[in-house]
Amino acid sequence: MYVTNQLARPSRRWASFLNCVAIALSFNFACGQRTAQTADSWWRGNIHTHTLWSDGDDFPEMIADWYRSHGYHFLALSDHNILSEGVRWMKHDEIVAVGGEKALEKYLHRFGDDWVETRGTQGGPDFEVRLKPLQEFRPLLEEPGRFLMIQAEEISDRVGGLKVHMNAINIEELIEPMGGRTVAEAIENNLRAVEEQAERTGREVLVHLNHPNWGNFSVTAEDLAMVVRERFFEVYNGHLEVMHLGDEHHPSVERLWDIANTIRIGQLAAPPLYGVATDDSHQHHGARGSHPGRGWIMVKAAKLEPTTLITAIKSGTFYASTGVTLRDVDYDPKAKLIQLRVEGETGYKLTTEFIGTKVGYDESSKPAVNERGEPVRGTRIYSSDVGQILDTVEGESPSFRLTGDELYVRAVVTSTRPHPDPSFEGQRPQAWTQPVGWQPWLRYR
């Protein structure tokens, strides 16, 4: 469903949808199928990664090898409007321009002359290196139960001067940007294209909206709220230019999340957005930029394979992290109790904020304005009722009991440990759980 203008009260289709789905974030049931009683493994993955196939600076095998050797279980290579398939040769001069003089040398050192393919005169303008396609190099790196490669694409679209990027994970064929008259319409059109391919090919596919605060704050909270079929967005992206904290006229990405989910649940009776964390890695040789290892998701699933992982993500059985590890996340809908078990960090303090919006919140909003009082394009300004800190708990076993008047509650855990590779000033490692407690507000409207 795509709502084009007013925040109309919901149709009843979401009520019937929820009665059927009954998504309980106790990690016990999703879509009527049991998932958590056997889902006793946490799998770590990054689902936003760039290589030399678009605007990354390293060979895809090198990048995948880095993630594999750093404790990741799955990786989606998501280059812009291209899949790593077919025959492609790249001039060495172009590789040097983005990856430096050592890129090819490191590639040869890791995989050897028998694997690396070149042609032309070394040092000459005709010297080229072949970029291997995913289907060719995945057997080199994949290992059942340990490491998995998933085909993906960053669908890179724009509406006027505004950029709309979405990652499609586990697709079979390239999807061209669909465009639209507005940002929300472009999101809807691209989402529909992915869903149509998924249905036609019989694949389980995940789509998430990328870095809403990037590209002149292209995607607003209202855009995120309106396209209710889109269920996932990046609450954290490791690129230096995504404006994670917002600015004097635009809210932070977390604030966008709370505004969008408040509108969705409180005014549209639609399911909330779930938040993912990603690297959006481009720079893999130490240069300033978006590096690997900054953001990831942890998925609780029975086995390491695409359909199982994506089904678990769609059920909400995952969390996003930039360095804090959750040993367990449990929500008991009957007791209305959220309980976390956080892995301790010697010498550092862990603080959990439980954040949500209560029923009867102030729905009013006003446009943001600049110093001259002129409206600024972007998310409107909403009441402090939206996305309140409901409780703050320190330690490794934080919990929160809902009173029943919350539209949703989510948790964010922050460590006092300095981030080893921050993407913004003052960053500390964090973990974000998904919103819970929202189902009754959809089911009974």
PAVO-899323 format. One record per residue (C-alpha): residue in one letter; x, y, z. Coordinates in nm, 3 decimals. Each point is the difference from the previous one (the first is absolute). Example, Ala and Ser with C-alpha at 12.3 -4.5 7.8 and 13.67 -1.06 7.14 Angstrom:
2
('a'; (1.230; -0.450; 0.780))
('s'; (0.137; 0.344; -0.066))
END
This chain:
445
('m'; (0.000; 0.000; 0.000))
('y'; (0.132; 0.342; -0.094))
('v'; (-0.160; 0.300; 0.168))
('t'; (0.047; 0.311; -0.209))
('n'; (-0.109; 0.288; 0.218))
('q'; (-0.191; 0.029; 0.329))
('l'; (0.080; -0.228; 0.291))
('a'; (-0.333; -0.170; -0.036))
('r'; (-0.128; -0.245; 0.256))
('p'; (0.082; -0.352; -0.115))
('s'; (-0.194; -0.238; -0.213))
('r'; (-0.081; -0.336; 0.153))
('r'; (0.240; -0.195; -0.220))
('w'; (0.280; 0.044; 0.253))
('a'; (-0.222; -0.135; 0.275))
('s'; (-0.068; -0.317; -0.195))
('f'; (0.366; -0.013; -0.099))
('l'; (0.109; 0.010; 0.361))
('n'; (-0.259; -0.253; 0.108))
('c'; (0.154; -0.235; -0.255))
('v'; (0.361; 0.085; 0.065))
('a'; (-0.003; 0.061; 0.378))
('i'; (0.365; 0.087; 0.008))
('a'; (0.117; -0.054; 0.356))
('l'; (0.346; 0.131; 0.069))
('s'; (0.049; -0.250; 0.273))
('f'; (0.203; -0.177; -0.271))
('n'; (-0.246; -0.288; 0.023))
('f'; (-0.234; 0.033; -0.297))
('a'; (-0.008; 0.191; -0.326))
('c'; (-0.265; -0.020; -0.270))
('g'; (-0.146; -0.305; 0.167))
('q'; (0.328; -0.192; -0.022))
('r'; (0.218; -0.093; 0.291))
('t'; (0.339; 0.165; -0.031))
('a'; (0.173; 0.049; 0.331))
('q'; (-0.027; -0.325; 0.185))
('t'; (0.246; -0.144; -0.253))
('a'; (0.164; 0.332; -0.094))
('d'; (0.281; -0.023; 0.251))
('s'; (0.276; 0.157; -0.208))
('w'; (0.084; 0.365; -0.053))
('w'; (0.137; 0.081; -0.344))
('r'; (0.194; 0.320; -0.067))
('g'; (-0.025; 0.169; -0.338))
('n'; (0.044; 0.316; -0.203))
('i'; (-0.256; 0.070; -0.272))
('h'; (0.138; 0.320; -0.156))
('t'; (0.342; -0.033; -0.163))
('h'; (0.173; 0.148; -0.307))
('t'; (0.276; -0.136; -0.222))
('l'; (0.182; 0.095; -0.320))
('w'; (-0.312; -0.107; -0.187))
('s'; (-0.134; 0.349; 0.084))
('d'; (0.161; 0.256; 0.232))
('g'; (0.187; -0.216; 0.250))
('d'; (0.379; -0.008; -0.003))
('d'; (0.084; -0.371; 0.024))
('f'; (-0.061; -0.332; -0.169))
('p'; (-0.312; -0.184; 0.117))
('e'; (0.195; -0.308; 0.111))
('m'; (0.227; 0.215; 0.216))
('i'; (-0.298; 0.168; 0.163))
('a'; (-0.183; -0.327; 0.063))
('d'; (0.318; -0.151; 0.141))
('w'; (0.028; 0.290; 0.247))
('y'; (-0.352; -0.056; 0.132))
('r'; (0.048; -0.376; 0.015))
('s'; (0.323; 0.035; 0.199))
('h'; (-0.154; 0.255; 0.239))
('g'; (-0.275; -0.220; 0.138))
('y'; (-0.285; 0.076; -0.242))
('h'; (-0.228; -0.281; -0.112))
('f'; (-0.164; 0.160; -0.303))
('l'; (0.064; 0.286; -0.239))
('a'; (-0.203; 0.168; -0.272))
('l'; (0.197; 0.183; -0.269))
('s'; (-0.230; 0.282; -0.107))
('d'; (0.154; 0.208; -0.276))
('h'; (-0.191; 0.287; -0.159))
('n'; (-0.245; -0.107; -0.273))
('i'; (0.212; -0.300; -0.097))
('l'; (0.043; -0.364; 0.091))
('s'; (0.347; -0.157; 0.003))
('e'; (-0.066; -0.227; -0.295))
('g'; (0.126; -0.045; -0.352))
('v'; (0.341; 0.085; -0.145))
('r'; (0.160; 0.324; 0.110))
('w'; (0.356; 0.128; -0.033))
('m'; (0.115; 0.312; 0.183))
('k'; (0.298; 0.213; -0.094))
('h'; (0.274; -0.014; 0.260))
('d'; (0.031; 0.379; -0.008))
('e'; (-0.364; 0.025; 0.114))
('i'; (0.063; -0.248; 0.281))
('v'; (0.301; 0.202; 0.115))
('a'; (-0.204; 0.321; -0.010))
('v'; (-0.247; -0.133; 0.259))
('g'; (0.193; -0.272; 0.185))
('g'; (0.361; 0.115; -0.020))
('e'; (0.316; -0.154; -0.142))
('k'; (-0.010; -0.299; 0.238))
('a'; (-0.352; -0.127; -0.081))
('l'; (0.105; -0.246; -0.270))
('e'; (0.311; -0.103; 0.193))
('k'; (-0.210; -0.090; 0.305))
('y'; (-0.248; -0.187; -0.218))
('l'; (0.282; -0.204; -0.155))
('h'; (0.159; -0.067; 0.336))
('r'; (-0.326; -0.132; 0.146))
('f'; (-0.130; -0.209; -0.290))
('g'; (0.300; -0.059; -0.227))
('d'; (0.081; 0.013; -0.372))
('d'; (-0.215; -0.304; -0.071))
('w'; (-0.312; 0.186; 0.114))
('v'; (0.066; 0.362; -0.102))
('e'; (-0.049; 0.065; -0.372))
('t'; (0.167; 0.288; -0.185))
('r'; (0.054; 0.095; -0.361))
('g'; (0.199; 0.259; -0.191))
('t'; (0.343; 0.140; 0.075))
('q'; (0.071; 0.043; 0.368))
('g'; (0.056; 0.369; 0.068))
('g'; (-0.155; 0.096; -0.331))
('p'; (-0.333; 0.174; -0.065))
('d'; (-0.148; -0.327; -0.132))
('f'; (0.073; -0.197; 0.320))
('e'; (-0.328; -0.137; 0.143))
('v'; (-0.121; -0.228; 0.280))
('r'; (-0.308; -0.218; -0.025))
('l'; (-0.265; 0.053; 0.267))
('k'; (-0.131; -0.342; 0.098))
('p'; (-0.379; -0.046; 0.019))
('l'; (-0.166; -0.118; 0.320))
('q'; (-0.087; -0.345; -0.133))
('e'; (0.366; -0.056; -0.085))
('f'; (0.162; 0.104; 0.327))
('r'; (-0.263; -0.103; 0.255))
('p'; (0.122; -0.366; 0.008))
('l'; (0.342; 0.136; 0.092))
('l'; (-0.133; 0.160; 0.320))
('e'; (-0.330; -0.155; 0.100))
('e'; (-0.011; -0.274; 0.261))
('p'; (-0.321; -0.167; 0.122))
('g'; (-0.088; 0.115; 0.349))
('r'; (0.282; 0.252; 0.009))
('f'; (-0.015; 0.255; -0.282))
('l'; (-0.261; 0.083; -0.264))
('m'; (-0.005; 0.243; -0.293))
('i'; (-0.337; 0.151; -0.101))
('q'; (-0.058; 0.178; -0.330))
('a'; (-0.129; 0.356; 0.039))
('e'; (-0.030; 0.337; -0.169))
('e'; (-0.020; 0.358; 0.119))
('i'; (-0.282; 0.138; -0.213))
('s'; (0.121; 0.357; -0.035))
('d'; (-0.280; 0.233; -0.103))
('r'; (-0.067; 0.372; 0.018))
('v'; (-0.293; 0.239; -0.003))
('g'; (0.119; 0.337; -0.121))
('g'; (0.305; 0.074; 0.211))
('l'; (-0.101; -0.246; 0.273))
('k'; (0.161; -0.344; 0.020))
('v'; (-0.202; -0.311; 0.076))
('h'; (0.208; -0.312; 0.054))
('m'; (-0.134; -0.341; 0.098))
('n'; (0.178; -0.332; 0.047))
('a'; (-0.159; -0.312; -0.143))
('i'; (0.146; -0.313; 0.159))
('n'; (-0.011; -0.349; -0.157))
('i'; (-0.130; 0.111; -0.338))
('e'; (0.053; -0.207; -0.312))
('e'; (-0.003; 0.270; -0.268))
('l'; (0.104; 0.364; -0.026))
('i'; (-0.272; 0.251; 0.085))
('e'; (0.012; 0.338; -0.174))
('p'; (-0.095; 0.311; 0.204))
('m'; (-0.369; 0.069; -0.048))
('g'; (-0.017; 0.370; 0.086))
('g'; (-0.307; 0.191; 0.114))
('r'; (-0.152; 0.344; 0.035))
('t'; (0.086; 0.013; 0.371))
('v'; (0.247; -0.171; 0.231))
('a'; (-0.276; -0.213; 0.153))
('e'; (-0.123; -0.102; -0.344))
('a'; (0.351; -0.098; -0.108))
('i'; (0.038; -0.215; 0.314))
('e'; (-0.336; -0.163; -0.074))
('n'; (0.081; -0.060; -0.367))
('n'; (0.338; -0.158; 0.069))
('l'; (-0.142; -0.212; 0.280))
('r'; (-0.273; -0.124; -0.232))
('a'; (0.255; -0.094; -0.266))
('v'; (0.196; -0.208; 0.248))
('e'; (-0.314; -0.168; 0.133))
('e'; (-0.114; -0.086; -0.353))
('q'; (0.335; -0.163; -0.076))
('a'; (-0.006; -0.189; 0.330))
('e'; (-0.345; -0.137; -0.077))
('r'; (0.094; -0.093; -0.356))
('t'; (0.324; -0.173; 0.097))
('g'; (-0.127; -0.156; 0.321))
('r'; (0.278; 0.151; 0.211))
('e'; (-0.013; 0.148; 0.349))
('v'; (0.129; 0.357; -0.046))
('l'; (0.072; 0.277; 0.250))
('v'; (-0.024; 0.371; -0.089))
('h'; (0.120; 0.280; 0.225))
('l'; (0.009; 0.378; -0.043))
('n'; (0.355; 0.135; 0.021))
('h'; (0.145; 0.299; 0.188))
('p'; (-0.305; 0.233; 0.012))
('n'; (0.207; 0.297; 0.120))
('w'; (0.245; -0.023; -0.291))
('g'; (-0.030; 0.202; -0.319))
('n'; (-0.138; 0.327; 0.136))
('f'; (-0.218; -0.184; 0.253))
('s'; (-0.185; -0.159; -0.288))
('v'; (-0.238; -0.227; 0.191))
('t'; (-0.221; 0.145; 0.273))
('a'; (-0.173; -0.171; 0.290))
('e'; (-0.329; 0.064; -0.179))
('d'; (0.132; -0.182; -0.308))
('l'; (0.104; -0.293; 0.218))
('a'; (-0.342; -0.004; 0.164))
('m'; (-0.207; 0.023; -0.317))
('v'; (0.141; -0.298; -0.190))
('v'; (-0.127; -0.253; 0.250))
('r'; (0.100; -0.298; -0.217))
('e'; (0.365; 0.087; 0.064))
('r'; (0.086; -0.159; 0.333))
('f'; (0.378; 0.056; 0.027))
('f'; (0.237; 0.295; 0.002))
('e'; (0.354; 0.081; 0.110))
('v'; (-0.003; 0.131; 0.354))
('y'; (0.378; 0.006; -0.032))
('n'; (0.220; 0.031; -0.309))
('g'; (0.377; 0.025; 0.034))
('h'; (0.052; 0.250; -0.284))
('l'; (0.149; 0.329; 0.119))
('e'; (-0.250; 0.209; -0.198))
('v'; (-0.331; -0.146; 0.124))
('m'; (-0.053; 0.264; 0.273))
('h'; (-0.096; -0.257; 0.261))
('l'; (-0.056; 0.269; 0.265))
('g'; (-0.183; 0.238; -0.235))
('d'; (0.069; 0.371; 0.023))
('e'; (-0.163; 0.314; 0.140))
('h'; (-0.292; -0.032; -0.243))
('h'; (-0.029; -0.378; -0.043))
('p'; (-0.048; -0.277; 0.258))
('s'; (0.232; -0.291; 0.065))
('v'; (-0.064; -0.334; -0.167))
('e'; (-0.128; -0.145; 0.329))
('r'; (-0.242; 0.289; 0.032))
('l'; (-0.123; -0.072; -0.354))
('w'; (-0.062; -0.358; 0.109))
('d'; (-0.215; 0.104; 0.295))
('i'; (-0.199; 0.256; -0.198))
('a'; (-0.065; -0.244; -0.285))
('n'; (-0.103; -0.282; 0.232))
('t'; (-0.224; 0.226; 0.205))
('i'; (-0.183; 0.108; -0.317))
('r'; (-0.018; -0.355; -0.130))
('i'; (-0.139; -0.158; 0.317))
('g'; (-0.184; 0.294; 0.150))
('q'; (-0.163; 0.146; -0.310))
('l'; (0.017; -0.261; -0.277))
('a'; (-0.031; -0.317; 0.207))
('a'; (0.285; -0.143; -0.206))
('p'; (0.293; -0.214; 0.117))
('p'; (0.317; 0.189; 0.101))
('l'; (0.333; 0.028; -0.172))
('y'; (0.279; -0.229; 0.115))
('g'; (0.351; 0.141; 0.019))
('v'; (0.315; -0.149; -0.153))
('a'; (0.361; 0.108; 0.040))
('t'; (0.243; -0.018; -0.292))
('d'; (0.351; 0.100; -0.102))
('d'; (-0.079; 0.136; -0.345))
('s'; (0.369; -0.075; -0.040))
('h'; (0.187; 0.155; -0.293))
('q'; (0.354; 0.052; 0.130))
('h'; (0.194; -0.317; 0.083))
('h'; (0.359; 0.121; -0.010))
('g'; (0.003; 0.229; 0.302))
('a'; (-0.089; 0.326; -0.173))
('r'; (-0.250; 0.230; 0.168))
('g'; (-0.354; -0.101; -0.085))
('s'; (-0.249; -0.277; 0.063))
('h'; (0.188; -0.296; 0.142))
('p'; (-0.098; -0.362; 0.063))
('g'; (-0.085; -0.105; 0.354))
('r'; (-0.203; 0.300; 0.115))
('g'; (-0.356; -0.134; -0.004))
('w'; (-0.168; -0.339; -0.031))
('i'; (-0.308; -0.202; 0.080))
('m'; (-0.024; -0.305; 0.224))
('v'; (-0.266; -0.244; -0.114))
('k'; (-0.136; -0.284; 0.211))
('a'; (-0.081; -0.286; -0.235))
('a'; (0.015; -0.377; -0.024))
('k'; (0.257; -0.014; -0.278))
('l'; (0.225; 0.210; -0.218))
('e'; (-0.180; 0.022; -0.333))
('p'; (-0.174; 0.290; -0.178))
('t'; (-0.365; -0.100; 0.036))
('t'; (0.035; -0.085; 0.369))
('l'; (0.190; 0.320; 0.078))
('i'; (-0.240; 0.228; -0.187))
('t'; (-0.306; -0.170; 0.150))
('a'; (0.146; 0.058; 0.347))
('i'; (0.076; 0.365; -0.079))
('k'; (-0.355; 0.055; -0.125))
('s'; (-0.133; -0.144; 0.326))
('g'; (0.207; 0.252; 0.198))
('t'; (0.237; -0.266; 0.135))
('f'; (0.311; 0.214; -0.025))
('y'; (0.168; 0.309; 0.139))
('a'; (0.233; 0.266; -0.139))
('s'; (0.341; 0.074; 0.148))
('t'; (0.307; 0.218; -0.025))
('g'; (0.191; -0.188; 0.268))
('v'; (-0.229; -0.106; 0.286))
('t'; (-0.086; -0.371; 0.012))
('l'; (-0.336; -0.122; 0.127))
('r'; (0.006; -0.359; 0.119))
('d'; (-0.376; -0.013; -0.009))
('v'; (-0.306; 0.215; -0.065))
('d'; (-0.337; -0.112; 0.130))
('y'; (-0.341; 0.160; -0.006))
('d'; (-0.289; -0.174; 0.177))
('p'; (-0.321; 0.152; -0.140))
('k'; (-0.214; -0.149; 0.276))
('a'; (0.214; 0.140; 0.279))
('k'; (0.081; 0.310; -0.213))
('l'; (0.362; -0.043; 0.104))
('i'; (0.316; 0.075; -0.202))
('q'; (0.316; -0.163; 0.132))
('l'; (0.351; 0.030; -0.141))
('r'; (0.321; -0.179; 0.084))
('v'; (0.295; 0.217; -0.101))
('e'; (0.356; -0.126; -0.027))
('g'; (0.205; 0.181; 0.262))
('e'; (0.297; 0.221; -0.080))
('t'; (0.272; 0.011; 0.264))
('g'; (0.071; 0.354; 0.111))
('y'; (-0.295; 0.156; -0.186))
('k'; (-0.360; 0.077; 0.091))
('l'; (-0.305; -0.118; -0.193))
('t'; (-0.314; 0.213; -0.001))
('t'; (-0.331; -0.101; -0.155))
('e'; (-0.269; 0.250; -0.093))
('f'; (-0.350; -0.128; -0.058))
('i'; (-0.163; 0.236; -0.249))
('g'; (-0.359; 0.025; -0.120))
('t'; (-0.309; 0.210; -0.060))
('k'; (-0.310; -0.023; 0.214))
('v'; (-0.364; -0.001; -0.103))
('g'; (-0.148; 0.350; 0.004))
('y'; (0.325; 0.165; -0.106))
('d'; (-0.010; 0.351; -0.142))
('e'; (-0.043; -0.055; -0.378))
('s'; (0.069; 0.360; -0.098))
('s'; (0.304; 0.096; -0.206))
('k'; (0.146; 0.303; -0.169))
('p'; (0.248; 0.056; -0.280))
('a'; (0.366; 0.052; 0.077))
('v'; (0.121; 0.350; -0.087))
('n'; (0.338; 0.160; -0.057))
('e'; (0.147; 0.305; 0.171))
('r'; (-0.215; 0.227; -0.218))
('g'; (-0.317; -0.183; 0.094))
('e'; (-0.031; -0.164; -0.342))
('p'; (-0.121; -0.362; -0.021))
('v'; (0.276; -0.258; -0.044))
('r'; (-0.066; -0.310; -0.208))
('g'; (0.005; -0.303; 0.224))
('t'; (-0.171; -0.169; 0.290))
('r'; (-0.245; 0.212; 0.197))
('i'; (0.053; 0.079; 0.369))
('y'; (-0.202; -0.221; 0.234))
('s'; (-0.081; 0.004; 0.369))
('s'; (0.235; -0.147; 0.259))
('d'; (-0.280; -0.250; 0.062))
('v'; (0.131; -0.182; -0.307))
('g'; (0.283; -0.239; 0.081))
('q'; (0.028; 0.066; 0.373))
('i'; (0.263; -0.163; 0.219))
('l'; (-0.229; -0.211; 0.218))
('d'; (0.272; -0.145; 0.221))
('t'; (0.379; -0.019; 0.030))
('v'; (0.167; -0.310; 0.141))
('e'; (0.368; -0.075; 0.057))
('g'; (0.166; -0.339; -0.007))
('e'; (-0.007; -0.325; -0.192))
('s'; (-0.361; -0.108; 0.068))
('p'; (-0.229; 0.294; -0.078))
('s'; (-0.375; -0.054; -0.015))
('f'; (-0.314; 0.207; -0.043))
('r'; (-0.363; -0.084; 0.063))
('l'; (-0.250; 0.175; -0.224))
('t'; (-0.302; 0.154; 0.170))
('g'; (-0.223; -0.059; -0.302))
('d'; (-0.032; 0.360; -0.115))
('e'; (0.314; 0.000; -0.218))
('l'; (-0.040; -0.009; -0.376))
('y'; (0.337; -0.173; -0.012))
('v'; (0.320; -0.033; 0.200))
('r'; (0.352; -0.055; -0.128))
('a'; (0.333; -0.022; 0.180))
('v'; (0.338; 0.150; -0.080))
('v'; (0.306; -0.114; 0.195))
('t'; (0.306; 0.227; 0.013))
('s'; (0.348; -0.075; 0.129))
('t'; (0.239; 0.259; 0.141))
('r'; (0.280; -0.166; -0.195))
('p'; (0.142; 0.224; -0.275))
('h'; (-0.092; -0.119; -0.347))
('p'; (0.311; -0.139; -0.176))
('d'; (-0.094; 0.153; -0.338))
('p'; (-0.270; 0.266; 0.051))
('s'; (-0.205; 0.135; -0.289))
('f'; (-0.111; 0.310; 0.193))
('e'; (0.134; 0.206; 0.287))
('g'; (-0.051; -0.149; 0.344))
('q'; (-0.123; -0.336; -0.127))
('r'; (-0.019; -0.285; 0.251))
('p'; (-0.080; -0.366; -0.074))
('q'; (-0.375; -0.069; 0.006))
('a'; (-0.264; -0.265; -0.066))
('w'; (-0.361; 0.060; -0.105))
('t'; (-0.286; -0.244; 0.054))
('q'; (-0.315; 0.003; -0.210))
('p'; (-0.327; 0.164; 0.116))
('v'; (-0.232; -0.222; 0.205))
('g'; (-0.345; 0.034; 0.155))
('w'; (-0.158; 0.151; -0.311))
('q'; (-0.218; -0.289; -0.115))
('p'; (-0.311; 0.079; 0.210))
('w'; (-0.027; 0.348; -0.148))
('l'; (-0.035; -0.150; -0.346))
('r'; (-0.211; -0.301; 0.083))
('y'; (-0.289; 0.168; 0.173))
('r'; (-0.053; 0.315; -0.207))
END
